[in-house]
Amino acid sequence: MNIIAVFSNRNHTMQFATYLKRVGIRNKTINTPGEINQACGISVMFWDKDLASARFVLSKSMLASFKGFFLVIGDGVFKKYKAI
C-alpha cells in the first residue's frame, strides 16, 4: 500500500521528498488527490513499509506546513484516503 504525505506549502513538499531520498526512501511527487482538500497541489507518495522512517525524517525536518499522512486504500479508479 501507499502513503501520501500532505503539506500546505509546495516548498516543504519538495524538501520532504528530497530528505526521504537522502535516507534511501523511494518516493514520488504526485498531484494531491481532490479528496484531500487541505493541501497545496502536490504531495509525496511512498510505500507504507517506510512510514516509521518517514515519520522520523519529518520529526527532524521542522516542516511546519505538514498536514498529515494518508493511507491509499484501493486501486484504479476507486481509491479512498484514510488519515493515519
PDB file of N, CA, C and O in Angstrom:
ATOM      1  N   MET A   1       0.837  -1.187   0.000  1.00  0.00           N
ATOM      2  CA  MET A   1       0.000   0.000   0.000  1.00  0.00           C
ATOM      3  C   MET A   1       0.875   1.241   0.000  1.00  0.00           C
ATOM      4  O   MET A   1       2.059   1.196   0.334  1.00  0.00           O
ATOM      5  N   ASN A   2       0.262   2.339  -0.382  1.00  0.00           N
ATOM      6  CA  ASN A   2       0.984   3.604  -0.446  1.00  0.00           C
ATOM      7  C   ASN A   2       0.514   4.553   0.635  1.00  0.00           C
ATOM      8  O   ASN A   2      -0.619   4.479   1.111  1.00  0.00           O
ATOM      9  N   ILE A   3       1.416   5.446   1.008  1.00  0.00           N
ATOM     10  CA  ILE A   3       1.135   6.519   1.944  1.00  0.00           C
ATOM     11  C   ILE A   3       1.361   7.838   1.206  1.00  0.00           C
ATOM     12  O   ILE A   3       2.279   7.956   0.394  1.00  0.00           O
ATOM     13  N   ILE A   4       0.519   8.819   1.494  1.00  0.00           N
ATOM     14  CA  ILE A   4       0.694  10.155   0.934  1.00  0.00           C
ATOM     15  C   ILE A   4       0.975  11.111   2.089  1.00  0.00           C
ATOM     16  O   ILE A   4       0.233  11.144   3.071  1.00  0.00           O
ATOM     17  N   ALA A   5       2.042  11.882   1.967  1.00  0.00           N
ATOM     18  CA  ALA A   5       2.371  12.937   2.931  1.00  0.00           C
ATOM     19  C   ALA A   5       1.883  14.259   2.344  1.00  0.00           C
ATOM     20  O   ALA A   5       2.216  14.611   1.212  1.00  0.00           O
ATOM     21  N   VAL A   6       1.093  14.979   3.127  1.00  0.00           N
ATOM     22  CA  VAL A   6       0.435  16.189   2.642  1.00  0.00           C
ATOM     23  C   VAL A   6       0.960  17.412   3.391  1.00  0.00           C
ATOM     24  O   VAL A   6       1.071  17.411   4.617  1.00  0.00           O
ATOM     25  N   PHE A   7       1.274  18.440   2.634  1.00  0.00           N
ATOM     26  CA  PHE A   7       1.759  19.711   3.176  1.00  0.00           C
ATOM     27  C   PHE A   7       0.933  20.841   2.574  1.00  0.00           C
ATOM     28  O   PHE A   7       0.376  20.691   1.486  1.00  0.00           O
ATOM     29  N   SER A   8       0.851  21.963   3.269  1.00  0.00           N
ATOM     30  CA  SER A   8       0.151  23.120   2.714  1.00  0.00           C
ATOM     31  C   SER A   8       1.109  24.066   1.986  1.00  0.00           C
ATOM     32  O   SER A   8       0.681  25.077   1.431  1.00  0.00           O
ATOM     33  N   ASN A   9       2.381  23.743   1.989  1.00  0.00           N
ATOM     34  CA  ASN A   9       3.394  24.575   1.353  1.00  0.00           C
ATOM     35  C   ASN A   9       4.150  23.736   0.327  1.00  0.00           C
ATOM     36  O   ASN A   9       4.695  22.681   0.653  1.00  0.00           O
ATOM     37  N   ARG A  10       4.177  24.211  -0.902  1.00  0.00           N
ATOM     38  CA  ARG A  10       4.809  23.481  -2.004  1.00  0.00           C
ATOM     39  C   ARG A  10       6.307  23.242  -1.760  1.00  0.00           C
ATOM     40  O   ARG A  10       6.817  22.158  -2.042  1.00  0.00           O
ATOM     41  N   ASN A  11       7.004  24.251  -1.238  1.00  0.00           N
ATOM     42  CA  ASN A  11       8.444  24.103  -0.976  1.00  0.00           C
ATOM     43  C   ASN A  11       8.700  23.030   0.074  1.00  0.00           C
ATOM     44  O   ASN A  11       9.651  22.258  -0.048  1.00  0.00           O
ATOM     45  N   HIS A  12       7.861  22.977   1.102  1.00  0.00           N
ATOM     46  CA  HIS A  12       8.024  21.948   2.126  1.00  0.00           C
ATOM     47  C   HIS A  12       7.797  20.556   1.544  1.00  0.00           C
ATOM     48  O   HIS A  12       8.472  19.603   1.933  1.00  0.00           O
ATOM     49  N   THR A  13       6.860  20.436   0.625  1.00  0.00           N
ATOM     50  CA  THR A  13       6.619  19.152  -0.039  1.00  0.00           C
ATOM     51  C   THR A  13       7.874  18.681  -0.764  1.00  0.00           C
ATOM     52  O   THR A  13       8.279  17.526  -0.637  1.00  0.00           O
ATOM     53  N   MET A  14       8.479  19.579  -1.518  1.00  0.00           N
ATOM     54  CA  MET A  14       9.675  19.225  -2.276  1.00  0.00           C
ATOM     55  C   MET A  14      10.857  18.935  -1.349  1.00  0.00           C
ATOM     56  O   MET A  14      11.648  18.034  -1.627  1.00  0.00           O
ATOM     57  N   GLN A  15      10.986  19.682  -0.259  1.00  0.00           N
ATOM     58  CA  GLN A  15      12.059  19.431   0.705  1.00  0.00           C
ATOM     59  C   GLN A  15      11.893  18.047   1.336  1.00  0.00           C
ATOM     60  O   GLN A  15      12.868  17.312   1.485  1.00  0.00           O
ATOM     61  N   PHE A  16      10.667  17.695   1.703  1.00  0.00           N
ATOM     62  CA  PHE A  16      10.420  16.395   2.314  1.00  0.00           C
ATOM     63  C   PHE A  16      10.786  15.270   1.347  1.00  0.00           C
ATOM     64  O   PHE A  16      11.398  14.282   1.751  1.00  0.00           O
ATOM     65  N   ALA A  17      10.419  15.410   0.085  1.00  0.00           N
ATOM     66  CA  ALA A  17      10.768  14.401  -0.917  1.00  0.00           C
ATOM     67  C   ALA A  17      12.284  14.250  -1.011  1.00  0.00           C
ATOM     68  O   ALA A  17      12.791  13.133  -1.108  1.00  0.00           O
ATOM     69  N   THR A  18      12.997  15.350  -0.983  1.00  0.00           N
ATOM     70  CA  THR A  18      14.464  15.316  -1.037  1.00  0.00           C
ATOM     71  C   THR A  18      15.041  14.650   0.201  1.00  0.00           C
ATOM     72  O   THR A  18      15.956  13.835   0.090  1.00  0.00           O
ATOM     73  N   TYR A  19      14.525  14.981   1.373  1.00  0.00           N
ATOM     74  CA  TYR A  19      15.009  14.366   2.610  1.00  0.00           C
ATOM     75  C   TYR A  19      14.800  12.853   2.604  1.00  0.00           C
ATOM     76  O   TYR A  19      15.672  12.093   3.025  1.00  0.00           O
ATOM     77  N   LEU A  20      13.633  12.425   2.120  1.00  0.00           N
ATOM     78  CA  LEU A  20      13.364  10.982   2.040  1.00  0.00           C
ATOM     79  C   LEU A  20      14.368  10.293   1.128  1.00  0.00           C
ATOM     80  O   LEU A  20      14.897   9.233   1.464  1.00  0.00           O
ATOM     81  N   LYS A  21      14.628  10.894  -0.017  1.00  0.00           N
ATOM     82  CA  LYS A  21      15.590  10.297  -0.959  1.00  0.00           C
ATOM     83  C   LYS A  21      16.983  10.205  -0.336  1.00  0.00           C
ATOM     84  O   LYS A  21      17.698   9.228  -0.558  1.00  0.00           O
ATOM     85  N   ARG A  22      17.366  11.208   0.434  1.00  0.00           N
ATOM     86  CA  ARG A  22      18.692  11.214   1.067  1.00  0.00           C
ATOM     87  C   ARG A  22      18.884  10.059   2.029  1.00  0.00           C
ATOM     88  O   ARG A  22      20.001   9.572   2.201  1.00  0.00           O
ATOM     89  N   VAL A  23      17.794   9.611   2.663  1.00  0.00           N
ATOM     90  CA  VAL A  23      17.907   8.489   3.599  1.00  0.00           C
ATOM     91  C   VAL A  23      17.511   7.163   2.947  1.00  0.00           C
ATOM     92  O   VAL A  23      17.367   6.152   3.635  1.00  0.00           O
ATOM     93  N   GLY A  24      17.339   7.166   1.639  1.00  0.00           N
ATOM     94  CA  GLY A  24      17.092   5.929   0.907  1.00  0.00           C
ATOM     95  C   GLY A  24      15.644   5.508   0.767  1.00  0.00           C
ATOM     96  O   GLY A  24      15.369   4.358   0.422  1.00  0.00           O
ATOM     97  N   ILE A  25      14.716   6.408   1.025  1.00  0.00           N
ATOM     98  CA  ILE A  25      13.299   6.082   0.870  1.00  0.00           C
ATOM     99  C   ILE A  25      12.839   6.529  -0.515  1.00  0.00           C
ATOM    100  O   ILE A  25      12.827   7.718  -0.835  1.00  0.00           O
ATOM    101  N   ARG A  26      12.462   5.547  -1.322  1.00  0.00           N
ATOM    102  CA  ARG A  26      11.955   5.859  -2.656  1.00  0.00           C
ATOM    103  C   ARG A  26      10.613   6.551  -2.517  1.00  0.00           C
ATOM    104  O   ARG A  26       9.772   6.132  -1.722  1.00  0.00           O
ATOM    105  N   ASN A  27      10.411   7.611  -3.290  1.00  0.00           N
ATOM    106  CA  ASN A  27       9.157   8.350  -3.235  1.00  0.00           C
ATOM    107  C   ASN A  27       8.868   8.993  -4.572  1.00  0.00           C
ATOM    108  O   ASN A  27       9.702   9.014  -5.477  1.00  0.00           O
ATOM    109  N   LYS A  28       7.670   9.514  -4.666  1.00  0.00           N
ATOM    110  CA  LYS A  28       7.232  10.145  -5.901  1.00  0.00           C
ATOM    111  C   LYS A  28       6.397  11.361  -5.542  1.00  0.00           C
ATOM    112  O   LYS A  28       5.540  11.289  -4.661  1.00  0.00           O
ATOM    113  N   THR A  29       6.638  12.470  -6.214  1.00  0.00           N
ATOM    114  CA  THR A  29       5.817  13.658  -6.036  1.00  0.00           C
ATOM    115  C   THR A  29       4.617  13.522  -6.963  1.00  0.00           C
ATOM    116  O   THR A  29       4.766  13.285  -8.162  1.00  0.00           O
ATOM    117  N   ILE A  30       3.419  13.676  -6.389  1.00  0.00           N
ATOM    118  CA  ILE A  30       2.181  13.486  -7.145  1.00  0.00           C
ATOM    119  C   ILE A  30       1.255  14.686  -6.957  1.00  0.00           C
ATOM    120  O   ILE A  30       1.436  15.489  -6.042  1.00  0.00           O
ATOM    121  N   ASN A  31       0.263  14.793  -7.838  1.00  0.00           N
ATOM    122  CA  ASN A  31      -0.797  15.764  -7.619  1.00  0.00           C
ATOM    123  C   ASN A  31      -1.619  15.301  -6.421  1.00  0.00           C
ATOM    124  O   ASN A  31      -1.982  14.128  -6.337  1.00  0.00           O
ATOM    125  N   THR A  32      -1.912  16.194  -5.511  1.00  0.00           N
ATOM    126  CA  THR A  32      -2.702  15.838  -4.342  1.00  0.00           C
ATOM    127  C   THR A  32      -4.118  15.466  -4.794  1.00  0.00           C
ATOM    128  O   THR A  32      -4.754  16.226  -5.524  1.00  0.00           O
ATOM    129  N   PRO A  33      -4.612  14.300  -4.362  1.00  0.00           N
ATOM    130  CA  PRO A  33      -5.965  13.901  -4.735  1.00  0.00           C
ATOM    131  C   PRO A  33      -6.990  14.936  -4.266  1.00  0.00           C
ATOM    132  O   PRO A  33      -6.839  15.526  -3.196  1.00  0.00           O
ATOM    133  N   GLY A  34      -8.019  15.149  -5.063  1.00  0.00           N
ATOM    134  CA  GLY A  34      -9.043  16.136  -4.742  1.00  0.00           C
ATOM    135  C   GLY A  34      -9.754  15.881  -3.433  1.00  0.00           C
ATOM    136  O   GLY A  34     -10.236  16.816  -2.794  1.00  0.00           O
ATOM    137  N   GLU A  35      -9.825  14.602  -3.019  1.00  0.00           N
ATOM    138  CA  GLU A  35     -10.494  14.261  -1.762  1.00  0.00           C
ATOM    139  C   GLU A  35      -9.741  14.787  -0.545  1.00  0.00           C
ATOM    140  O   GLU A  35     -10.313  14.924   0.537  1.00  0.00           O
ATOM    141  N   ILE A  36      -8.472  15.076  -0.726  1.00  0.00           N
ATOM    142  CA  ILE A  36      -7.651  15.633   0.359  1.00  0.00           C
ATOM    143  C   ILE A  36      -7.529  17.121   0.070  1.00  0.00           C
ATOM    144  O   ILE A  36      -6.603  17.552  -0.618  1.00  0.00           O
ATOM    145  N   ASN A  37      -8.448  17.892   0.588  1.00  0.00           N
ATOM    146  CA  ASN A  37      -8.559  19.295   0.184  1.00  0.00           C
ATOM    147  C   ASN A  37      -7.810  20.271   1.083  1.00  0.00           C
ATOM    148  O   ASN A  37      -8.036  21.477   0.986  1.00  0.00           O
ATOM    149  N   GLN A  38      -6.943  19.801   1.938  1.00  0.00           N
ATOM    150  CA  GLN A  38      -6.263  20.681   2.886  1.00  0.00           C
ATOM    151  C   GLN A  38      -4.814  20.959   2.506  1.00  0.00           C
ATOM    152  O   GLN A  38      -4.010  21.314   3.367  1.00  0.00           O
ATOM    153  N   ALA A  39      -4.473  20.805   1.243  1.00  0.00           N
ATOM    154  CA  ALA A  39      -3.063  20.846   0.872  1.00  0.00           C
ATOM    155  C   ALA A  39      -2.807  21.779  -0.303  1.00  0.00           C
ATOM    156  O   ALA A  39      -3.727  22.307  -0.927  1.00  0.00           O
ATOM    157  N   CYS A  40      -1.519  21.958  -0.576  1.00  0.00           N
ATOM    158  CA  CYS A  40      -1.129  22.605  -1.816  1.00  0.00           C
ATOM    159  C   CYS A  40      -1.373  21.587  -2.931  1.00  0.00           C
ATOM    160  O   CYS A  40      -1.916  20.518  -2.653  1.00  0.00           O
ATOM    161  N   GLY A  41      -1.012  21.860  -4.123  1.00  0.00           N
ATOM    162  CA  GLY A  41      -1.350  20.998  -5.247  1.00  0.00           C
ATOM    163  C   GLY A  41      -0.558  19.711  -5.374  1.00  0.00           C
ATOM    164  O   GLY A  41      -0.930  18.839  -6.159  1.00  0.00           O
ATOM    165  N   ILE A  42       0.545  19.568  -4.609  1.00  0.00           N
ATOM    166  CA  ILE A  42       1.348  18.357  -4.733  1.00  0.00           C
ATOM    167  C   ILE A  42       1.595  17.723  -3.366  1.00  0.00           C
ATOM    168  O   ILE A  42       1.567  18.395  -2.336  1.00  0.00           O
ATOM    169  N   SER A  43       1.835  16.419  -3.385  1.00  0.00           N
ATOM    170  CA  SER A  43       2.115  15.650  -2.172  1.00  0.00           C
ATOM    171  C   SER A  43       3.213  14.643  -2.482  1.00  0.00           C
ATOM    172  O   SER A  43       3.623  14.492  -3.633  1.00  0.00           O
ATOM    173  N   VAL A  44       3.685  13.957  -1.445  1.00  0.00           N
ATOM    174  CA  VAL A  44       4.734  12.949  -1.602  1.00  0.00           C
ATOM    175  C   VAL A  44       4.141  11.577  -1.294  1.00  0.00           C
ATOM    176  O   VAL A  44       3.519  11.381  -0.250  1.00  0.00           O
ATOM    177  N   MET A  45       4.341  10.629  -2.213  1.00  0.00           N
ATOM    178  CA  MET A  45       3.842   9.274  -2.016  1.00  0.00           C
ATOM    179  C   MET A  45       5.018   8.316  -1.845  1.00  0.00           C
ATOM    180  O   MET A  45       6.028   8.420  -2.540  1.00  0.00           O
ATOM    181  N   PHE A  46       4.868   7.378  -0.904  1.00  0.00           N
ATOM    182  CA  PHE A  46       5.907   6.380  -0.652  1.00  0.00           C
ATOM    183  C   PHE A  46       5.249   5.123  -0.114  1.00  0.00           C
ATOM    184  O   PHE A  46       4.057   5.125   0.194  1.00  0.00           O
ATOM    185  N   TRP A  47       6.026   4.038   0.000  1.00  0.00           N
ATOM    186  CA  TRP A  47       5.497   2.760   0.468  1.00  0.00           C
ATOM    187  C   TRP A  47       5.205   2.785   1.956  1.00  0.00           C
ATOM    188  O   TRP A  47       5.908   3.446   2.720  1.00  0.00           O
ATOM    189  N   ASP A  48       4.176   2.071   2.366  1.00  0.00           N
ATOM    190  CA  ASP A  48       3.790   2.024   3.781  1.00  0.00           C
ATOM    191  C   ASP A  48       4.875   1.412   4.665  1.00  0.00           C
ATOM    192  O   ASP A  48       4.949   1.732   5.851  1.00  0.00           O
ATOM    193  N   LYS A  49       5.713   0.542   4.114  1.00  0.00           N
ATOM    194  CA  LYS A  49       6.791  -0.064   4.909  1.00  0.00           C
ATOM    195  C   LYS A  49       7.802   0.986   5.382  1.00  0.00           C
ATOM    196  O   LYS A  49       8.572   0.728   6.307  1.00  0.00           O
ATOM    197  N   ASP A  50       7.802   2.149   4.761  1.00  0.00           N
ATOM    198  CA  ASP A  50       8.739   3.216   5.112  1.00  0.00           C
ATOM    199  C   ASP A  50       8.127   4.281   6.018  1.00  0.00           C
ATOM    200  O   ASP A  50       8.752   5.314   6.262  1.00  0.00           O
ATOM    201  N   LEU A  51       6.917   4.046   6.519  1.00  0.00           N
ATOM    202  CA  LEU A  51       6.226   5.075   7.300  1.00  0.00           C
ATOM    203  C   LEU A  51       7.000   5.466   8.555  1.00  0.00           C
ATOM    204  O   LEU A  51       7.139   6.658   8.833  1.00  0.00           O
ATOM    205  N   ALA A  52       7.501   4.515   9.311  1.00  0.00           N
ATOM    206  CA  ALA A  52       8.227   4.840  10.543  1.00  0.00           C
ATOM    207  C   ALA A  52       9.445   5.707  10.236  1.00  0.00           C
ATOM    208  O   ALA A  52       9.712   6.679  10.943  1.00  0.00           O
ATOM    209  N   SER A  53      10.173   5.362   9.195  1.00  0.00           N
ATOM    210  CA  SER A  53      11.346   6.157   8.817  1.00  0.00           C
ATOM    211  C   SER A  53      10.931   7.548   8.349  1.00  0.00           C
ATOM    212  O   SER A  53      11.594   8.535   8.666  1.00  0.00           O
ATOM    213  N   ALA A  54       9.842   7.626   7.599  1.00  0.00           N
ATOM    214  CA  ALA A  54       9.355   8.928   7.120  1.00  0.00           C
ATOM    215  C   ALA A  54       8.926   9.806   8.289  1.00  0.00           C
ATOM    216  O   ALA A  54       9.171  11.013   8.280  1.00  0.00           O
ATOM    217  N   ARG A  55       8.287   9.211   9.294  1.00  0.00           N
ATOM    218  CA  ARG A  55       7.901   9.978  10.492  1.00  0.00           C
ATOM    219  C   ARG A  55       9.149  10.524  11.192  1.00  0.00           C
ATOM    220  O   ARG A  55       9.157  11.663  11.660  1.00  0.00           O
ATOM    221  N   PHE A  56      10.194   9.708  11.260  1.00  0.00           N
ATOM    222  CA  PHE A  56      11.436  10.153  11.882  1.00  0.00           C
ATOM    223  C   PHE A  56      12.036  11.319  11.099  1.00  0.00           C
ATOM    224  O   PHE A  56      12.441  12.321  11.688  1.00  0.00           O
ATOM    225  N   VAL A  57      12.092  11.190   9.786  1.00  0.00           N
ATOM    226  CA  VAL A  57      12.621  12.271   8.937  1.00  0.00           C
ATOM    227  C   VAL A  57      11.813  13.540   9.163  1.00  0.00           C
ATOM    228  O   VAL A  57      12.379  14.624   9.307  1.00  0.00           O
ATOM    229  N   LEU A  58      10.499  13.408   9.193  1.00  0.00           N
ATOM    230  CA  LEU A  58       9.635  14.562   9.402  1.00  0.00           C
ATOM    231  C   LEU A  58       9.904  15.214  10.756  1.00  0.00           C
ATOM    232  O   LEU A  58       9.924  16.441  10.858  1.00  0.00           O
ATOM    233  N   SER A  59      10.110  14.413  11.786  1.00  0.00           N
ATOM    234  CA  SER A  59      10.346  14.964  13.125  1.00  0.00           C
ATOM    235  C   SER A  59      11.637  15.777  13.194  1.00  0.00           C
ATOM    236  O   SER A  59      11.754  16.684  14.019  1.00  0.00           O
ATOM    237  N   LYS A  60      12.588  15.464  12.349  1.00  0.00           N
ATOM    238  CA  LYS A  60      13.863  16.177  12.336  1.00  0.00           C
ATOM    239  C   LYS A  60      13.893  17.344  11.352  1.00  0.00           C
ATOM    240  O   LYS A  60      14.826  18.146  11.376  1.00  0.00           O
ATOM    241  N   SER A  61      12.884  17.449  10.487  1.00  0.00           N
ATOM    242  CA  SER A  61      12.951  18.409   9.386  1.00  0.00           C
ATOM    243  C   SER A  61      12.337  19.770   9.677  1.00  0.00           C
ATOM    244  O   SER A  61      12.636  20.734   8.973  1.00  0.00           O
ATOM    245  N   MET A  62      11.482  19.877  10.699  1.00  0.00           N
ATOM    246  CA  MET A  62      10.862  21.150  11.067  1.00  0.00           C
ATOM    247  C   MET A  62      10.082  21.783   9.907  1.00  0.00           C
ATOM    248  O   MET A  62      10.204  22.981   9.653  1.00  0.00           O
ATOM    249  N   LEU A  63       9.291  20.979   9.215  1.00  0.00           N
ATOM    250  CA  LEU A  63       8.446  21.472   8.125  1.00  0.00           C
ATOM    251  C   LEU A  63       7.054  21.729   8.699  1.00  0.00           C
ATOM    252  O   LEU A  63       6.226  20.822   8.780  1.00  0.00           O
ATOM    253  N   ALA A  64       6.813  22.963   9.090  1.00  0.00           N
ATOM    254  CA  ALA A  64       5.615  23.320   9.853  1.00  0.00           C
ATOM    255  C   ALA A  64       4.314  23.210   9.062  1.00  0.00           C
ATOM    256  O   ALA A  64       3.240  23.203   9.664  1.00  0.00           O
ATOM    257  N   SER A  65       4.375  23.126   7.751  1.00  0.00           N
ATOM    258  CA  SER A  65       3.144  23.082   6.967  1.00  0.00           C
ATOM    259  C   SER A  65       2.605  21.663   6.781  1.00  0.00           C
ATOM    260  O   SER A  65       1.656  21.459   6.024  1.00  0.00           O
ATOM    261  N   PHE A  66       3.196  20.689   7.459  1.00  0.00           N
ATOM    262  CA  PHE A  66       2.738  19.306   7.351  1.00  0.00           C
ATOM    263  C   PHE A  66       1.292  19.189   7.821  1.00  0.00           C
ATOM    264  O   PHE A  66       0.942  19.681   8.894  1.00  0.00           O
ATOM    265  N   LYS A  67       0.449  18.534   7.014  1.00  0.00           N
ATOM    266  CA  LYS A  67      -0.979  18.377   7.328  1.00  0.00           C
ATOM    267  C   LYS A  67      -1.345  16.963   7.736  1.00  0.00           C
ATOM    268  O   LYS A  67      -2.323  16.767   8.456  1.00  0.00           O
ATOM    269  N   GLY A  68      -0.575  15.964   7.289  1.00  0.00           N
ATOM    270  CA  GLY A  68      -0.884  14.610   7.705  1.00  0.00           C
ATOM    271  C   GLY A  68      -0.446  13.561   6.703  1.00  0.00           C
ATOM    272  O   GLY A  68      -0.104  13.852   5.557  1.00  0.00           O
ATOM    273  N   PHE A  69      -0.474  12.306   7.192  1.00  0.00           N
ATOM    274  CA  PHE A  69      -0.228  11.148   6.346  1.00  0.00           C
ATOM    275  C   PHE A  69      -1.575  10.509   6.029  1.00  0.00           C
ATOM    276  O   PHE A  69      -2.464  10.449   6.878  1.00  0.00           O
ATOM    277  N   PHE A  70      -1.710  10.038   4.803  1.00  0.00           N
ATOM    278  CA  PHE A  70      -2.941   9.394   4.371  1.00  0.00           C
ATOM    279  C   PHE A  70      -2.609   8.053   3.734  1.00  0.00           C
ATOM    280  O   PHE A  70      -1.716   7.956   2.892  1.00  0.00           O
ATOM    281  N   LEU A  71      -3.330   7.029   4.141  1.00  0.00           N
ATOM    282  CA  LEU A  71      -3.200   5.699   3.568  1.00  0.00           C
ATOM    283  C   LEU A  71      -4.078   5.627   2.328  1.00  0.00           C
ATOM    284  O   LEU A  71      -5.252   5.998   2.372  1.00  0.00           O
ATOM    285  N   VAL A  72      -3.514   5.151   1.218  1.00  0.00           N
ATOM    286  CA  VAL A  72      -4.277   4.975  -0.014  1.00  0.00           C
ATOM    287  C   VAL A  72      -4.907   3.592   0.023  1.00  0.00           C
ATOM    288  O   VAL A  72      -4.207   2.582   0.089  1.00  0.00           O
ATOM    289  N   ILE A  73      -6.220   3.553  -0.019  1.00  0.00           N
ATOM    290  CA  ILE A  73      -6.963   2.295   0.034  1.00  0.00           C
ATOM    291  C   ILE A  73      -7.612   2.063  -1.318  1.00  0.00           C
ATOM    292  O   ILE A  73      -8.305   2.935  -1.844  1.00  0.00           O
ATOM    293  N   GLY A  74      -7.382   0.874  -1.881  1.00  0.00           N
ATOM    294  CA  GLY A  74      -7.932   0.544  -3.195  1.00  0.00           C
ATOM    295  C   GLY A  74      -6.950   0.856  -4.298  1.00  0.00           C
ATOM    296  O   GLY A  74      -5.843   1.339  -4.060  1.00  0.00           O
ATOM    297  N   ASP A  75      -7.379   0.570  -5.502  1.00  0.00           N
ATOM    298  CA  ASP A  75      -6.533   0.861  -6.664  1.00  0.00           C
ATOM    299  C   ASP A  75      -7.422   1.227  -7.841  1.00  0.00           C
ATOM    300  O   ASP A  75      -8.649   1.154  -7.763  1.00  0.00           O
ATOM    301  N   GLY A  76      -6.780   1.620  -8.925  1.00  0.00           N
ATOM    302  CA  GLY A  76      -7.546   2.006 -10.098  1.00  0.00           C
ATOM    303  C   GLY A  76      -8.338   3.278  -9.843  1.00  0.00           C
ATOM    304  O   GLY A  76      -7.839   4.223  -9.233  1.00  0.00           O
ATOM    305  N   VAL A  77      -9.575   3.290 -10.315  1.00  0.00           N
ATOM    306  CA  VAL A  77     -10.419   4.476 -10.240  1.00  0.00           C
ATOM    307  C   VAL A  77     -10.985   4.705  -8.843  1.00  0.00           C
ATOM    308  O   VAL A  77     -11.190   5.849  -8.438  1.00  0.00           O
ATOM    309  N   PHE A  78     -11.237   3.639  -8.114  1.00  0.00           N
ATOM    310  CA  PHE A  78     -11.930   3.736  -6.832  1.00  0.00           C
ATOM    311  C   PHE A  78     -10.956   3.700  -5.655  1.00  0.00           C
ATOM    312  O   PHE A  78     -10.790   2.669  -5.003  1.00  0.00           O
ATOM    313  N   LYS A  79     -10.327   4.821  -5.398  1.00  0.00           N
ATOM    314  CA  LYS A  79      -9.388   4.938  -4.279  1.00  0.00           C
ATOM    315  C   LYS A  79     -10.022   5.751  -3.175  1.00  0.00           C
ATOM    316  O   LYS A  79     -10.817   6.656  -3.428  1.00  0.00           O
ATOM    317  N   LYS A  80      -9.666   5.422  -1.956  1.00  0.00           N
ATOM    318  CA  LYS A  80     -10.061   6.206  -0.793  1.00  0.00           C
ATOM    319  C   LYS A  80      -8.796   6.567  -0.038  1.00  0.00           C
ATOM    320  O   LYS A  80      -7.760   5.922  -0.194  1.00  0.00           O
ATOM    321  N   TYR A  81      -8.890   7.595   0.773  1.00  0.00           N
ATOM    322  CA  TYR A  81      -7.740   8.084   1.515  1.00  0.00           C
ATOM    323  C   TYR A  81      -8.110   8.198   2.986  1.00  0.00           C
ATOM    324  O   TYR A  81      -9.043   8.915   3.348  1.00  0.00           O
ATOM    325  N   LYS A  82      -7.371   7.484   3.830  1.00  0.00           N
ATOM    326  CA  LYS A  82      -7.655   7.461   5.258  1.00  0.00           C
ATOM    327  C   LYS A  82      -6.512   8.128   6.009  1.00  0.00           C
ATOM    328  O   LYS A  82      -5.353   7.739   5.866  1.00  0.00           O
ATOM    329  N   ALA A  83      -6.843   9.128   6.804  1.00  0.00           N
ATOM    330  CA  ALA A  83      -5.832   9.800   7.620  1.00  0.00           C
ATOM    331  C   ALA A  83      -5.291   8.826   8.650  1.00  0.00           C
ATOM    332  O   ALA A  83      -6.049   8.096   9.288  1.00  0.00           O
ATOM    333  N   ILE A  84      -3.959   8.822   8.809  1.00  0.00           N
ATOM    334  CA  ILE A  84      -3.332   7.934   9.792  1.00  0.00           C
ATOM    335  C   ILE A  84      -2.422   8.724  10.707  1.00  0.00           C
ATOM    336  O   ILE A  84      -1.802   8.153  11.605  1.00  0.00           O
TER     337      ILE A  84
END
